[in-house]
């Protein structure tokens, strides 16, 4: 279970960072305030998908 959570965190940080840059690129390069709600979801959703899919195939 611990390995699944660690892998989920790695996926969340990687995919979440990419999604944040894609969705809020203009704000990032202009040093404007980010939309924290969207940014949070960009990290939470990949984590949930990763953990759920790993648990779904676990015997």
Secondary structure, 3 states (H helix, E strand, C coil): CHHHHHHHHHHHHHHHHHHHHHHHHHHHHCCCCCCHHHHHHHHHHHHHHHHHHHHHHCC
